[in-house]
């Protein structure tokens, strides 16, 4: 998922997608023969959506200097996740073999694997044991590894530390704490209580899924079966709907995406905000009214730490890659410890290597790393489905109706189960 939309388009989502060239000859013909002749090694193309920090080019130059016969060419696609996905899927469906490597949103792995657009990978070829454990699950489908985690992400709770300190309060650990503080403390300071990304788009799917997961529920089972019609889902969606009804989630938050919610917090209009780690930099920067006055902790849940949804992107090898062996080596390079450190320091993107989150030098430079590590370790992937886009659209529509008080949460959950059963092939 696109996880960064930084202030002034500074830090953008870390979703790198790869496309670029059209193979010569008949589409798809000769790919296996060519790979056999050259050992699966040779030049590749990598395209990126919105690499606004400019970090990726230098990383690839390091590879190119060391591998002159296996050079990788960087091509940028549109910044929009929807446009990027549309261009990728159009090319993949055409079967023209235009892709070598795909750096896909973590939510797309199941769809791409089920469509056989990406090839299974050998687990022992990559340092998966060095990654934060939950992130590897985003790269699997039907029990097989189809990609390698490259960038991770998890939601965190931003809070006004100055105000809670003045009130003698700790940041909320449970939903009850969050609701009480948002309902009673925020009004005393003229603030909205709590906001997330509640406009009907992928951000609302993430927020709703986090609420359901935190309450102990699921939306789809591992086998694709619809599991959302549960008491836990009714509790999770009910928590969000109650916040709007009772006013501690301001009605304006129903129009927020990442940037609108970040700006509201940064402008000093919110006591609490759920957002991705990128918001830390903007809220700490010049012009922020809360710089030096806020903190970040893992999301709360009903009885303690909640469950965030994993964001980020995974690197996969196209099923029609010209040079699959080179592609796998490039993935190993991009997920190696030295390069992952640069992903954080030069690209401002959360790495997948676990050790980096406990590096004293990095923690001093990025104070949110311990909270982000805890959030990732408690996180889970979005529902896995070959029809994820339709699943997400259904979740958005139903949950928005519940939060807008247009449908009772229990009825909304039952409706969502019906709609998902009509969408999912195993529903």
VEXFINU-919027 format. One record per residue (C-alpha): residue in three letters; z, x, y. Coordinates in Angstrom, 1 decimal, decimal comma. Example, Ala and Ser with C-alpha at 12.3 -4.5 7.8 and 13.67 -1.06 7.14 Angstrom:
(atom 'ALA' (7,8 12,3 -4,5))
(atom 'SER' (7,1 13,7 -1,1))
END
This chain:
(atom 'UNK' (0,0 0,0 0,0))
(atom 'UNK' (-0,6 1,0 3,6))
(atom 'UNK' (2,9 2,2 4,5))
(atom 'UNK' (2,5 3,7 7,9))
(atom 'UNK' (1,4 2,1 11,2))
(atom 'UNK' (3,0 4,4 13,6))
(atom 'UNK' (3,7 4,0 17,3))
(atom 'UNK' (0,4 4,2 19,3))
(atom 'UNK' (-1,5 4,6 16,0))
(atom 'UNK' (0,3 8,0 15,5))
(atom 'UNK' (1,3 7,9 11,9))
(atom 'UNK' (-0,8 5,6 9,9))
(atom 'UNK' (-0,7 4,4 6,3))
(atom 'UNK' (-0,9 7,0 3,7))
(atom 'UNK' (-3,6 5,5 1,6))
(atom 'UNK' (-6,2 8,1 0,9))
(atom 'UNK' (-9,2 6,7 -0,9))
(atom 'UNK' (-12,0 8,7 -2,3))
(atom 'UNK' (-15,7 8,0 -2,2))
(atom 'UNK' (-18,8 9,6 -0,9))
(atom 'UNK' (-21,9 10,6 -2,7))
(atom 'UNK' (-24,6 8,9 -4,7))
(atom 'UNK' (-25,5 10,6 -8,0))
(atom 'UNK' (-29,1 11,4 -8,5))
(atom 'UNK' (-31,1 9,8 -11,3))
(atom 'UNK' (-30,4 6,5 -13,0))
(atom 'UNK' (-27,0 5,0 -12,1))
(atom 'UNK' (-24,4 6,3 -14,6))
(atom 'UNK' (-27,1 7,9 -16,8))
(atom 'UNK' (-26,5 11,6 -17,6))
(atom 'UNK' (-22,9 11,6 -16,4))
(atom 'UNK' (-21,4 12,6 -19,8))
(atom 'UNK' (-24,3 15,0 -20,5))
(atom 'UNK' (-23,9 16,7 -17,2))
(atom 'UNK' (-20,1 17,0 -17,7))
(atom 'UNK' (-20,7 18,5 -21,1))
(atom 'UNK' (-23,2 21,1 -19,7))
(atom 'UNK' (-20,9 22,3 -16,9))
(atom 'UNK' (-17,5 21,7 -18,7))
(atom 'UNK' (-16,7 18,8 -16,3))
(atom 'UNK' (-16,4 21,3 -13,4))
(atom 'UNK' (-18,1 21,3 -10,1))
(atom 'UNK' (-18,0 19,9 -6,5))
(atom 'UNK' (-16,3 16,6 -5,7))
(atom 'UNK' (-16,0 14,1 -2,8))
(atom 'UNK' (-12,8 12,8 -1,4))
(atom 'UNK' (-12,7 10,2 1,4))
(atom 'UNK' (-9,7 9,1 3,4))
(atom 'UNK' (-8,8 5,9 5,2))
(atom 'UNK' (-7,2 6,7 8,5))
(atom 'UNK' (-6,0 10,3 8,2))
(atom 'UNK' (-4,9 10,2 11,8))
(atom 'UNK' (-2,5 13,1 11,5))
(atom 'UNK' (-5,3 15,3 10,4))
(atom 'UNK' (-3,2 17,0 7,7))
(atom 'UNK' (-5,5 16,5 4,7))
(atom 'UNK' (-8,4 18,6 5,8))
(atom 'UNK' (-6,4 21,8 5,9))
(atom 'UNK' (-4,9 21,0 2,5))
(atom 'UNK' (-8,4 20,7 1,0))
(atom 'UNK' (-9,5 23,9 2,7))
(atom 'UNK' (-6,8 25,7 0,8))
(atom 'UNK' (-8,3 24,3 -2,4))
(atom 'UNK' (-11,9 25,1 -1,3))
(atom 'UNK' (-11,1 28,8 -0,6))
(atom 'UNK' (-9,6 29,2 -4,0))
(atom 'UNK' (-12,3 27,2 -5,8))
(atom 'UNK' (-15,7 27,9 -4,2))
(atom 'UNK' (-17,5 26,4 -7,1))
(atom 'UNK' (-15,5 23,2 -7,1))
(atom 'UNK' (-15,4 22,4 -3,5))
(atom 'UNK' (-14,2 19,0 -2,4))
(atom 'UNK' (-15,8 17,2 0,6))
(atom 'UNK' (-13,6 14,9 2,7))
(atom 'UNK' (-15,1 11,6 3,9))
(atom 'UNK' (-13,1 9,0 5,9))
(atom 'UNK' (-13,4 5,3 5,3))
(atom 'UNK' (-12,1 2,5 7,6))
(atom 'UNK' (-8,5 2,5 8,7))
(atom 'UNK' (-8,1 -1,1 7,4))
(atom 'UNK' (-6,7 -1,3 3,8))
(atom 'UNK' (-8,8 -4,5 3,2))
(atom 'UNK' (-12,0 -2,8 4,4))
(atom 'UNK' (-11,3 0,3 2,4))
(atom 'UNK' (-10,6 -1,7 -0,8))
(atom 'UNK' (-13,8 -3,7 -0,2))
(atom 'UNK' (-15,9 -0,6 0,1))
(atom 'UNK' (-14,3 1,0 -3,0))
(atom 'UNK' (-14,7 -2,1 -5,2))
(atom 'UNK' (-18,3 -2,7 -4,1))
(atom 'UNK' (-19,2 0,8 -5,1))
(atom 'UNK' (-17,3 0,7 -8,3))
(atom 'UNK' (-18,8 -2,6 -9,4))
(atom 'UNK' (-22,3 -1,3 -8,7))
(atom 'UNK' (-21,8 1,3 -11,4))
(atom 'UNK' (-23,7 4,0 -9,3))
(atom 'UNK' (-21,1 6,7 -10,0))
(atom 'UNK' (-20,4 7,3 -6,3))
(atom 'UNK' (-16,8 8,2 -6,8))
(atom 'UNK' (-15,0 11,3 -8,3))
(atom 'UNK' (-11,4 10,6 -7,4))
(atom 'UNK' (-9,7 7,5 -6,1))
(atom 'UNK' (-6,5 7,6 -4,1))
(atom 'UNK' (-5,6 4,0 -4,5))
(atom 'UNK' (-2,8 1,8 -3,2))
(atom 'UNK' (-0,1 1,6 -5,8))
(atom 'UNK' (-0,6 -2,1 -6,1))
(atom 'UNK' (-4,3 -1,6 -7,2))
(atom 'UNK' (-3,7 0,6 -10,3))
(atom 'UNK' (-3,6 -2,4 -12,7))
(atom 'UNK' (-6,6 -4,0 -11,3))
(atom 'UNK' (-8,7 -0,8 -11,3))
(atom 'UNK' (-7,5 0,1 -14,8))
(atom 'UNK' (-8,2 -3,3 -16,2))
(atom 'UNK' (-11,7 -3,2 -14,8))
(atom 'UNK' (-12,2 0,2 -16,4))
(atom 'UNK' (-13,1 1,8 -13,0))
(atom 'UNK' (-10,6 4,6 -13,6))
(atom 'UNK' (-10,0 6,8 -16,6))
(atom 'UNK' (-6,8 7,3 -18,5))
(atom 'UNK' (-5,1 10,7 -17,9))
(atom 'UNK' (-3,2 13,1 -20,1))
(atom 'UNK' (0,5 13,0 -19,1))
(atom 'UNK' (1,2 16,6 -20,0))
(atom 'UNK' (-1,4 17,8 -17,5))
(atom 'UNK' (0,8 16,8 -14,6))
(atom 'UNK' (4,4 17,6 -13,6))
(atom 'UNK' (5,6 14,0 -13,9))
(atom 'UNK' (9,1 15,1 -14,8))
(atom 'UNK' (9,4 16,6 -11,3))
(atom 'UNK' (8,7 13,3 -9,6))
(atom 'UNK' (11,1 10,7 -8,4))
(atom 'UNK' (11,4 8,6 -11,7))
(atom 'UNK' (10,3 5,1 -10,4))
(atom 'UNK' (7,1 6,3 -8,8))
(atom 'UNK' (5,4 7,1 -12,1))
(atom 'UNK' (5,6 3,5 -13,2))
(atom 'UNK' (3,2 2,6 -10,4))
(atom 'UNK' (0,6 4,8 -12,0))
(atom 'UNK' (0,7 3,2 -15,4))
(atom 'UNK' (-1,0 0,1 -16,8))
(atom 'UNK' (-0,7 -1,4 -20,3))
(atom 'UNK' (1,5 1,6 -21,4))
(atom 'UNK' (-1,0 4,3 -20,3))
(atom 'UNK' (-1,2 6,7 -17,4))
(atom 'UNK' (-4,2 5,9 -15,2))
(atom 'UNK' (-3,3 7,8 -12,0))
(atom 'UNK' (-0,8 10,3 -10,6))
(atom 'UNK' (1,6 9,4 -7,8))
(atom 'UNK' (0,7 11,2 -4,6))
(atom 'UNK' (2,7 9,6 -1,8))
(atom 'UNK' (5,6 7,2 -2,3))
(atom 'UNK' (7,4 4,8 0,0))
(atom 'UNK' (10,2 2,4 0,0))
(atom 'UNK' (11,7 -0,1 2,5))
(atom 'UNK' (14,9 0,8 4,3))
(atom 'UNK' (17,3 -1,1 6,6))
(atom 'UNK' (17,4 0,2 10,1))
(atom 'UNK' (20,5 -0,8 12,1))
(atom 'UNK' (22,0 -0,3 15,5))
(atom 'UNK' (24,7 2,2 14,8))
(atom 'UNK' (26,1 2,2 18,3))
(atom 'UNK' (26,7 -1,5 18,2))
(atom 'UNK' (28,3 -1,5 14,7))
(atom 'UNK' (30,5 1,4 15,7))
(atom 'UNK' (31,6 -0,5 18,8))
(atom 'UNK' (32,5 -3,5 16,5))
(atom 'UNK' (34,3 -1,3 14,0))
(atom 'UNK' (31,8 -2,3 11,3))
(atom 'UNK' (29,9 -0,4 8,6))
(atom 'UNK' (26,2 -1,0 7,9))
(atom 'UNK' (25,8 -4,0 5,5))
(atom 'UNK' (25,9 -3,3 1,8))
(atom 'UNK' (25,3 -6,9 0,7))
(atom 'UNK' (23,3 -9,9 1,9))
(atom 'UNK' (26,6 -11,5 2,9))
(atom 'UNK' (27,4 -8,6 5,1))
(atom 'UNK' (23,9 -8,6 6,6))
(atom 'UNK' (24,0 -12,4 7,2))
(atom 'UNK' (27,5 -12,3 8,8))
(atom 'UNK' (26,8 -9,4 11,1))
(atom 'UNK' (23,4 -10,8 12,1))
(atom 'UNK' (24,8 -14,2 12,8))
(atom 'UNK' (28,0 -13,2 14,6))
(atom 'UNK' (27,5 -9,8 16,2))
(atom 'UNK' (23,8 -9,9 17,3))
(atom 'UNK' (24,2 -12,8 19,7))
(atom 'UNK' (27,1 -11,1 21,5))
(atom 'UNK' (24,6 -8,4 22,5))
(atom 'UNK' (21,7 -10,7 23,2))
(atom 'UNK' (19,8 -9,5 20,1))
(atom 'UNK' (17,9 -11,0 17,2))
(atom 'UNK' (19,8 -10,6 14,0))
(atom 'UNK' (17,3 -9,4 11,3))
(atom 'UNK' (13,6 -9,1 10,9))
(atom 'UNK' (11,1 -7,8 8,4))
(atom 'UNK' (7,3 -8,2 8,0))
(atom 'UNK' (7,0 -12,0 7,7))
(atom 'UNK' (3,5 -12,8 8,9))
(atom 'UNK' (1,5 -14,1 5,9))
(atom 'UNK' (-0,2 -10,8 4,7))
(atom 'UNK' (0,7 -8,1 2,2))
(atom 'UNK' (3,9 -7,2 4,2))
(atom 'UNK' (5,3 -10,7 3,4))
(atom 'UNK' (4,5 -10,2 -0,2))
(atom 'UNK' (6,5 -7,0 -0,2))
(atom 'UNK' (9,5 -8,6 1,6))
(atom 'UNK' (9,5 -11,6 -0,6))
(atom 'UNK' (9,2 -9,5 -3,8))
(atom 'UNK' (12,1 -7,3 -2,6))
(atom 'UNK' (14,2 -10,5 -2,1))
(atom 'UNK' (13,4 -11,8 -5,6))
(atom 'UNK' (13,9 -8,4 -7,3))
(atom 'UNK' (17,2 -7,8 -5,4))
(atom 'UNK' (18,5 -11,2 -6,7))
(atom 'UNK' (17,6 -10,1 -10,3))
(atom 'UNK' (14,4 -11,9 -10,7))
(atom 'UNK' (10,7 -11,1 -11,2))
(atom 'UNK' (7,4 -12,6 -10,3))
(atom 'UNK' (5,3 -11,5 -13,3))
(atom 'UNK' (6,6 -10,0 -16,5))
(atom 'UNK' (5,3 -6,7 -18,0))
(atom 'UNK' (2,9 -8,8 -20,1))
(atom 'UNK' (1,5 -10,6 -17,1))
(atom 'UNK' (3,4 -13,8 -17,9))
(atom 'UNK' (4,5 -15,8 -14,8))
(atom 'UNK' (8,3 -15,4 -14,5))
(atom 'UNK' (9,0 -16,5 -10,9))
(atom 'UNK' (10,4 -20,0 -11,6))
(atom 'UNK' (14,0 -18,8 -11,9))
(atom 'UNK' (17,3 -19,1 -10,3))
(atom 'UNK' (17,1 -15,6 -9,0))
(atom 'UNK' (13,8 -16,3 -7,2))
(atom 'UNK' (15,2 -19,4 -5,7))
(atom 'UNK' (18,2 -17,3 -4,4))
(atom 'UNK' (15,9 -14,6 -3,0))
(atom 'UNK' (13,5 -16,9 -1,2))
(atom 'UNK' (16,3 -19,1 -0,2))
(atom 'UNK' (18,0 -16,2 1,5))
(atom 'UNK' (15,0 -15,6 3,7))
(atom 'UNK' (14,4 -19,3 4,5))
(atom 'UNK' (18,1 -19,8 5,3))
(atom 'UNK' (17,9 -16,9 7,8))
(atom 'UNK' (15,2 -18,6 9,8))
(atom 'UNK' (16,8 -22,0 9,5))
(atom 'UNK' (20,2 -20,7 10,7))
(atom 'UNK' (18,7 -18,5 13,4))
(atom 'UNK' (19,8 -15,0 12,4))
(atom 'UNK' (16,2 -14,3 11,6))
(atom 'UNK' (14,4 -15,1 14,9))
(atom 'UNK' (11,4 -17,4 14,6))
(atom 'UNK' (9,3 -14,8 16,3))
(atom 'UNK' (9,7 -12,6 13,2))
(atom 'UNK' (7,3 -15,0 11,3))
(atom 'UNK' (4,5 -13,3 13,4))
(atom 'UNK' (5,6 -9,7 12,6))
(atom 'UNK' (3,7 -7,0 10,7))
(atom 'UNK' (4,9 -3,4 10,6))
(atom 'UNK' (4,2 -2,5 14,1))
(atom 'UNK' (5,4 -5,7 15,8))
(atom 'UNK' (8,7 -5,4 13,9))
(atom 'UNK' (9,1 -1,7 14,7))
(atom 'UNK' (8,4 -2,3 18,4))
(atom 'UNK' (11,0 -5,1 18,5))
(atom 'UNK' (13,6 -2,8 17,1))
(atom 'UNK' (12,6 0,2 19,2))
(atom 'UNK' (12,7 -2,0 22,3))
(atom 'UNK' (16,3 -2,9 21,6))
(atom 'UNK' (15,7 -6,5 20,6))
(atom 'UNK' (17,0 -6,5 17,0))
(atom 'UNK' (20,3 -5,5 15,3))
(atom 'UNK' (18,7 -5,0 11,9))
(atom 'UNK' (15,1 -4,3 10,7))
(atom 'UNK' (13,5 -3,9 7,3))
(atom 'UNK' (10,7 -1,4 7,6))
(atom 'UNK' (9,1 1,7 6,0))
(atom 'UNK' (10,3 5,3 6,8))
(atom 'UNK' (7,6 5,9 9,4))
(atom 'UNK' (9,5 3,7 11,8))
(atom 'UNK' (12,2 6,4 12,1))
(atom 'UNK' (9,9 8,7 14,1))
(atom 'UNK' (8,9 6,0 16,6))
(atom 'UNK' (12,5 4,8 17,1))
(atom 'UNK' (13,6 8,4 17,7))
(atom 'UNK' (10,8 9,3 20,1))
(atom 'UNK' (10,2 9,2 23,8))
(atom 'UNK' (10,4 5,8 25,4))
(atom 'UNK' (12,5 4,3 22,6))
(atom 'UNK' (15,5 2,4 23,8))
(atom 'UNK' (17,4 3,0 20,6))
(atom 'UNK' (16,8 6,8 20,2))
(atom 'UNK' (20,0 8,3 18,9))
(atom 'UNK' (21,6 4,9 18,5))
(atom 'UNK' (20,4 3,8 15,1))
(atom 'UNK' (20,7 4,7 11,4))
(atom 'UNK' (18,9 3,8 8,2))
(atom 'UNK' (20,4 2,8 4,8))
(atom 'UNK' (19,0 1,4 1,6))
(atom 'UNK' (18,3 -2,3 1,6))
(atom 'UNK' (21,2 -4,5 0,7))
(atom 'UNK' (21,2 -7,1 -2,1))
(atom 'UNK' (23,4 -10,0 -3,2))
(atom 'UNK' (26,1 -7,7 -4,8))
(atom 'UNK' (25,3 -4,2 -3,5))
(atom 'UNK' (22,2 -2,1 -3,0))
(atom 'UNK' (19,1 -4,1 -3,2))
(atom 'UNK' (15,7 -3,4 -4,8))
(atom 'UNK' (12,9 -2,2 -2,5))
(atom 'UNK' (9,2 -2,4 -3,5))
(atom 'UNK' (7,5 0,9 -4,0))
(atom 'UNK' (4,7 1,7 -1,6))
(atom 'UNK' (2,4 4,7 -1,3))
(atom 'UNK' (-0,8 5,7 -3,1))
(atom 'UNK' (-1,9 7,2 -6,5))
(atom 'UNK' (-4,7 9,6 -7,3))
(atom 'UNK' (-7,0 8,5 -10,1))
(atom 'UNK' (-10,2 9,9 -11,6))
(atom 'UNK' (-13,2 7,6 -11,6))
(atom 'UNK' (-14,5 6,6 -15,0))
(atom 'UNK' (-17,9 7,9 -13,7))
(atom 'UNK' (-16,7 11,1 -12,1))
(atom 'UNK' (-19,3 13,9 -12,1))
(atom 'UNK' (-16,7 16,6 -12,7))
(atom 'UNK' (-13,6 15,0 -14,2))
(atom 'UNK' (-11,9 18,4 -15,2))
(atom 'UNK' (-12,2 19,6 -11,6))
(atom 'UNK' (-10,9 16,2 -10,4))
(atom 'UNK' (-7,8 16,5 -12,6))
(atom 'UNK' (-7,1 20,0 -11,3))
(atom 'UNK' (-7,4 18,8 -7,7))
(atom 'UNK' (-4,9 16,1 -8,4))
(atom 'UNK' (-2,5 18,6 -9,9))
(atom 'UNK' (-3,0 20,8 -6,8))
(atom 'UNK' (-2,3 17,9 -4,4))
(atom 'UNK' (0,8 16,9 -6,3))
(atom 'UNK' (2,2 20,5 -6,7))
(atom 'UNK' (5,4 21,4 -5,0))
(atom 'UNK' (4,0 23,5 -2,1))
(atom 'UNK' (1,3 20,9 -1,2))
(atom 'UNK' (3,8 18,0 -1,5))
(atom 'UNK' (6,0 19,8 1,0))
(atom 'UNK' (3,1 19,9 3,5))
(atom 'UNK' (2,4 16,3 2,8))
(atom 'UNK' (5,8 15,7 4,4))
(atom 'UNK' (5,9 18,3 7,1))
(atom 'UNK' (2,2 18,1 8,2))
(atom 'UNK' (1,3 14,5 7,2))
(atom 'UNK' (4,7 12,9 7,8))
(atom 'UNK' (4,3 11,1 4,5))
(atom 'UNK' (7,1 10,7 1,8))
(atom 'UNK' (6,3 13,0 -1,1))
(atom 'UNK' (6,8 12,2 -4,8))
(atom 'UNK' (8,5 15,5 -5,7))
(atom 'UNK' (12,3 14,8 -6,2))
(atom 'UNK' (13,6 18,2 -5,2))
(atom 'UNK' (12,2 17,9 -1,6))
(atom 'UNK' (14,6 15,1 -0,9))
(atom 'UNK' (17,5 17,4 -1,4))
(atom 'UNK' (16,1 20,4 0,4))
(atom 'UNK' (18,7 21,2 3,2))
(atom 'UNK' (16,0 22,4 5,6))
(atom 'UNK' (13,9 19,2 5,2))
(atom 'UNK' (17,0 17,0 5,4))
(atom 'UNK' (17,9 18,5 8,8))
(atom 'UNK' (14,3 17,9 10,0))
(atom 'UNK' (14,1 14,4 8,4))
(atom 'UNK' (17,6 12,8 8,4))
(atom 'UNK' (16,4 9,7 6,7))
(atom 'UNK' (15,5 11,5 3,4))
(atom 'UNK' (18,8 10,9 1,6))
(atom 'UNK' (18,5 7,1 2,4))
(atom 'UNK' (14,9 7,1 1,4))
(atom 'UNK' (15,6 8,9 -1,9))
(atom 'UNK' (18,3 6,3 -2,7))
(atom 'UNK' (15,8 3,5 -1,8))
(atom 'UNK' (13,0 4,9 -4,0))
(atom 'UNK' (15,4 5,4 -6,9))
(atom 'UNK' (16,4 1,7 -6,7))
(atom 'UNK' (12,8 0,5 -6,1))
(atom 'UNK' (10,3 -1,2 -8,4))
(atom 'UNK' (6,6 -1,7 -8,3))
(atom 'UNK' (4,9 -4,8 -7,1))
(atom 'UNK' (3,8 -7,3 -9,8))
(atom 'UNK' (1,2 -5,7 -12,0))
(atom 'UNK' (-1,9 -7,8 -12,5))
(atom 'UNK' (-5,7 -7,3 -12,7))
(atom 'UNK' (-5,8 -10,1 -10,1))
(atom 'UNK' (-3,2 -8,7 -7,8))
(atom 'UNK' (-5,0 -9,7 -4,6))
(atom 'UNK' (-4,9 -13,4 -5,6))
(atom 'UNK' (-1,3 -13,0 -6,7))
(atom 'UNK' (-0,4 -11,6 -3,3))
(atom 'UNK' (-2,2 -14,3 -1,4))
(atom 'UNK' (-0,3 -17,0 -3,3))
(atom 'UNK' (3,0 -15,3 -2,7))
(atom 'UNK' (2,3 -15,0 1,0))
(atom 'UNK' (1,3 -18,6 1,5))
(atom 'UNK' (4,1 -20,1 -0,4))
(atom 'UNK' (6,9 -17,9 1,0))
(atom 'UNK' (5,7 -18,4 4,5))
(atom 'UNK' (5,8 -22,2 4,1))
(atom 'UNK' (9,4 -21,8 2,8))
(atom 'UNK' (10,5 -19,6 5,7))
(atom 'UNK' (8,7 -21,9 8,2))
(atom 'UNK' (10,9 -24,8 6,8))
(atom 'UNK' (7,8 -26,6 5,6))
(atom 'UNK' (9,0 -26,6 2,0))
(atom 'UNK' (12,3 -26,4 0,3))
(atom 'UNK' (12,8 -23,0 -1,3))
(atom 'UNK' (13,3 -24,5 -4,8))
(atom 'UNK' (10,1 -26,6 -4,5))
(atom 'UNK' (8,3 -23,5 -3,1))
(atom 'UNK' (9,3 -21,4 -6,1))
(atom 'UNK' (8,1 -24,1 -8,5))
(atom 'UNK' (4,9 -24,4 -6,6))
(atom 'UNK' (4,4 -20,6 -6,7))
(atom 'UNK' (4,8 -20,6 -10,5))
(atom 'UNK' (2,1 -23,3 -10,8))
(atom 'UNK' (-0,3 -21,4 -8,6))
(atom 'UNK' (0,3 -18,1 -10,3))
(atom 'UNK' (-0,2 -19,6 -13,7))
(atom 'UNK' (-3,6 -20,8 -12,5))
(atom 'UNK' (-4,5 -17,3 -11,3))
(atom 'UNK' (-3,2 -14,9 -13,9))
(atom 'UNK' (-5,2 -14,5 -17,1))
(atom 'UNK' (-2,0 -14,5 -19,2))
(atom 'UNK' (-0,2 -17,1 -17,1))
END
